[in-house]
């Protein structure tokens, strides 16, 4: 899918939310596996997450309950998604009050050069 087409799809966020709600991309299964992995590997120890393709972070946020998240960095193509992710994680932060570093970044649409 060309970059402009994928950006348009994800900027129409209500469409993507329907995809997630109907589990067309297996978000529930991925979430369950991630939940199990985070709890088994980190337990109560602090950890950081780099979330590439974070979307609105609505799938991840409930998985963080009871865990010692120290830092979170979300990266996504969609500016709309990043605004929603900031709101979703602020709600989480208000409840748990543990993370020290939260940030979001829009992924560049042009290729990175070295």
SEVEX-711511 format. One record per residue (C-alpha): x, y, z. Coordinates in steps of 0.1 Angstrom, whole numbers, padded with zeros to 4 digits, always signed. Example, Ala and Ser with C-alpha at 12.3 -4.5 7.8 and 13.67 -1.06 7.14 Angstrom:
! SEVEX-711511
+0123-0045+0078 +0137-0011+0071 
END
This chain:
! SEVEX-711511
+0000+0000+0000 +0015+0034-0010 +0024+0057+0020 -0002+0083+0011 -0029+0056+0009 -0020+0041+0043 -0019+0076+0058 -0054+0083+0045 -0067+0050+0058 -0054+0056+0093 -0064+0093+0094 -0100+0081+0089 -0097+0068+0124 -0133+0057+0128 -0127+0031+0100 -0096+0018+0118 -0115+0016+0151 -0141-0007+0133 -0112-0029+0122 -0099-0032+0157 -0134-0037+0173 -0142-0065+0149 -0108-0080+0155 -0100-0082+0117 -0063-0078+0124 -0062-0101+0155 -0057-0073+0180 -0073-0093+0208 -0051-0123+0203 -0020-0101+0200 -0030-0083+0231 -0035-0115+0251 -0001-0128+0241 +0015-0094+0249 -0002-0093+0283 +0011-0127+0291 +0046-0119+0280 +0048-0086+0299 +0036-0101+0331 +0059-0132+0328 +0090-0112+0319 +0087-0081+0340 +0063-0089+0368 +0066-0059+0391 +0099-0046+0377 +0100-0012+0359 +0103-0014+0321 +0100+0009+0290 +0081+0004+0258 +0089+0016+0223 +0055+0012+0205 +0060+0014+0167 +0027+0018+0150 +0011+0027+0183 -0022+0038+0168 -0045+0052+0195 -0029+0030+0222 -0064+0019+0232 -0054-0018+0228 -0022-0015+0249 -0034+0008+0277 -0055-0019+0295 -0026-0043+0293 -0005-0019+0314 -0027-0021+0344 -0008-0033+0374 +0026-0032+0356 +0055-0008+0365 +0057+0011+0332 +0086+0035+0335 +0088+0051+0300 +0066+0049+0269 +0074+0062+0234 +0047+0058+0208 +0054+0063+0170 +0028+0063+0143 +0021+0077+0108 -0012+0092+0118 -0014+0125+0136 -0050+0117+0145 -0038+0084+0162 -0011+0102+0182 -0036+0127+0196 -0059+0099+0206 -0029+0079+0221 -0019+0109+0242 -0054+0111+0256 -0057+0073+0262 -0024+0072+0280 -0031+0103+0301 -0062+0086+0315 -0040+0056+0324 -0014+0079+0339 -0040+0096+0361 -0049+0062+0375 -0015+0046+0380 +0007+0077+0384 +0039+0056+0378 +0054+0064+0343 +0080+0091+0342 +0085+0095+0305 +0057+0096+0280 +0062+0108+0244 +0048+0105+0209 +0064+0110+0175 +0050+0111+0141 +0068+0087+0118 +0083+0106+0088 +0066+0100+0055 +0099+0103+0036 +0125+0076+0039 +0152+0080+0065 +0187+0084+0052 +0219+0076+0069 
END
